[in-house]
Every structure is written in structure tokens, then in C-alpha cells.
Amino acid sequence: MGRNPIETIMGAVVLLVAGVFLAFAYSTADLRQVEGYQLTAAFAKAGGLKAGSDVRISGIKIGTVSSQRLDGTTYQAVVLLTISPEVRLPVDTVASIASDGLLGGSYLKLEPGTARDMLQDGGKLTKVRNYQSLEDLVGQIIFLATQDGPPPPPPGAHTGTPPNGPAGSPQ
């Protein structure tokens, strides 16, 4: 069976386009590890956060999650962050775990505070908001929806209508 030269050329073009696409995706994905100073934060739940996840302020990547571990005494997820040296964070910065949409991964969101003192290398983010997964939120909504309504007022309590019935109605 002889091969048609057009099939060979088309196969080469497809491989070339795939290579260009992979090179473009790698260069724009910003997968490199950020070099800088280290901070830690402790959360009740890590919420899908993993080593290599972004650390962002206002949607801009300013660092990466270096590692995470379980604290043996508090049973909290301790997350180690590497923050770019150009970004100095106040000591009252708030850290929270956020999601990139329903199918996206998790990232660490930082909201800088207003304190004059800045976090130093090895510092700890003490203000954290614990992660609430979609399942947690749906569970809370279901719980609220299935709760009984407010209890009826006790007999003789004022209900907002005059004792003789609505105004203007014959008795």
C-alpha cells in the first residue's frame, strides 16, 4: 500500500499546529513558581487548594501555594505561601479560599488590610475566612427551607389588627 503524499503533509501540518498550540498554552499559563518571601495561614478546611495554586489580590497572581500540611494539635490545614517580593502585605490582611467557578480550581484570595506594619518573611496570616464549599451552601439552603415557619403568636398578643376587626368592617 502506497501512501498518498498529501496525507503525510496534512499529518505534519496537524502535528505542527498542535506543537504551536502547546507552546502558546505553556507560555501564557504562567505555571512558574513565584520566588519571594514565605507566609503561613491556617484554615479549618483546605477546600481543594493544593501546592501550585495561585495566590491572588484583586484577581492578579502575586504568589503561589508552596505546600500544605495538617497541624497535629489543632487539626487545621496549614498552608505555606510564597509571595512576590514586590508585594508587601499589611499584618491585618484577610486570607480566604475562593473558587474559579463551578469547574475551576481553587486559589487563595488575599484582601490587604489598612495596618501600617507589614508581614515579614515567615509571618502568619491571622485573619482567615474558612472555605465554604458549594455542598455546604446547598445544605444550609435546604436546612433553612425545611425549617418550620415562625411560631404562632401567643393568645392575646397584639397582631397588628384592631381588636374589633379590620377598620371599616361591620360587626
C-alpha positions in Angstrom: 0.0 0.0 0.0 1.4 3.3 -1.1 0.9 6.4 1.0 -0.5 9.5 -0.6 1.9 12.4 -0.1 -1.0 14.7 0.8 -1.8 12.6 3.8 1.8 12.8 5.0 1.8 16.6 4.5 -1.5 17.0 6.3 -0.3 14.9 9.2 2.8 17.0 9.5 0.7 20.2 9.5 -1.6 18.8 12.2 1.4 17.9 14.4 3.0 21.4 13.8 -0.3 23.2 14.8 -0.6 21.0 17.9 3.0 21.9 18.9 2.4 25.6 18.4 -0.8 25.4 20.5 1.1 23.6 23.3 3.9 26.1 23.3 1.4 29.0 23.4 -0.6 27.4 26.2 2.5 26.8 28.3 3.8 30.4 27.8 0.5 32.0 28.7 -0.4 29.7 31.6 2.1 31.3 34.0 2.9 28.0 35.6 6.2 29.1 37.1 6.8 29.1 40.8 6.9 32.5 42.3 10.1 33.5 44.1 9.8 35.6 47.2 9.0 35.6 50.9 7.1 32.9 52.8 3.9 33.3 54.8 1.6 30.8 56.5 -2.2 30.7 57.1 -4.3 28.1 59.0 -7.8 27.1 57.7 -10.5 24.8 59.1 -10.8 23.3 55.5 -8.4 23.5 52.6 -11.2 23.4 50.1 -9.4 21.9 47.1 -6.4 24.1 47.5 -3.2 22.4 46.5 0.5 23.1 46.1 0.9 25.3 43.0 -2.4 27.0 43.3 -2.4 30.8 42.8 -2.4 33.4 45.5 -4.3 36.5 44.2 -5.1 40.0 45.1 -7.9 41.6 43.1 -7.6 38.7 40.6 -3.9 39.3 40.0 -1.5 36.5 40.8 1.0 37.6 43.4 2.2 34.3 44.7 1.7 30.5 44.8 0.8 27.9 47.4 4.1 26.2 48.2 2.8 23.4 50.4 0.1 22.4 52.9 0.1 20.2 55.9 -2.2 19.2 58.8 -1.4 20.7 62.2 -1.3 17.7 64.6 -2.7 19.7 67.6 -5.4 21.9 66.1 -6.2 19.7 63.1 -6.3 22.7 60.9 -4.9 22.9 57.3 -1.7 24.9 57.5 -0.9 26.5 54.1 2.6 27.8 53.2 2.6 30.6 50.6 5.3 32.2 48.6 4.6 35.9 47.9 6.3 38.0 45.3 8.9 40.4 46.9 7.4 43.5 45.3 4.1 42.9 47.2 4.2 43.9 50.8 1.2 42.9 52.8 -0.2 44.6 56.0 -0.5 42.4 59.1 -4.3 42.6 59.0 -4.6 41.1 55.6 -7.5 38.6 55.3 -7.0 35.3 53.5 -9.8 33.2 52.1 -10.0 30.2 49.7 -12.0 31.0 46.6 -13.1 29.0 43.6 -12.6 29.8 39.9 -16.2 29.0 39.1 -18.1 25.7 39.2 -15.5 23.7 37.3 -12.4 25.7 38.1 -9.8 25.1 40.7 -9.3 26.8 44.0 -7.0 29.7 44.8 -6.1 31.8 47.8 -7.6 35.2 47.8 -5.9 38.0 49.9 -7.6 41.2 50.9 -5.0 43.6 52.2 -5.8 45.5 55.4 -5.0 49.0 56.5 -2.4 48.4 59.2 1.0 50.2 58.8 3.0 47.2 60.0 3.9 44.7 57.2 4.2 41.0 57.3 7.8 39.7 57.3 9.3 36.5 55.8 8.0 33.6 57.9 5.0 35.6 59.1 1.5 34.3 59.7 -1.8 35.5 58.3 -4.0 35.5 61.4 -7.3 36.7 59.8 -8.8 34.0 57.7 -12.2 33.2 56.3 -12.9 29.5 56.2 -13.8 27.8 53.0 -17.5 27.1 52.3 -18.0 24.6 49.5 -20.9 24.5 47.2 -22.2 21.5 49.1 -22.1 23.3 52.4 -24.1 26.2 50.9 -26.7 24.0 49.4 -27.0 22.1 52.7 -27.6 25.4 54.5 -30.3 26.5 52.0 -32.1 23.1 52.3 -31.9 23.3 56.1 -33.4 26.8 56.1 -36.1 25.8 53.6 -37.2 22.8 55.6 -37.4 24.6 58.9 -40.9 25.3 60.3 -42.2 28.8 59.9 -42.2 31.2 62.9 -44.3 30.1 65.8 -47.8 31.5 66.1 -48.2 34.4 68.5 -49.5 33.6 72.0 -53.2 34.2 72.7 -53.9 37.8 73.4 -50.8 39.1 71.7 -51.1 42.2 69.5 -51.2 41.1 65.8 -51.4 44.4 64.2 -55.2 44.5 63.6 -57.6 46.4 65.8 -59.4 44.3 68.4 -62.8 44.9 66.7 -61.6 43.6 63.3 -60.3 45.5 60.3 -61.2 49.2 60.1 -64.5 49.9 58.3 -65.9 46.3 58.5 -69.3 45.8 60.0 -69.6 43.9 63.2 
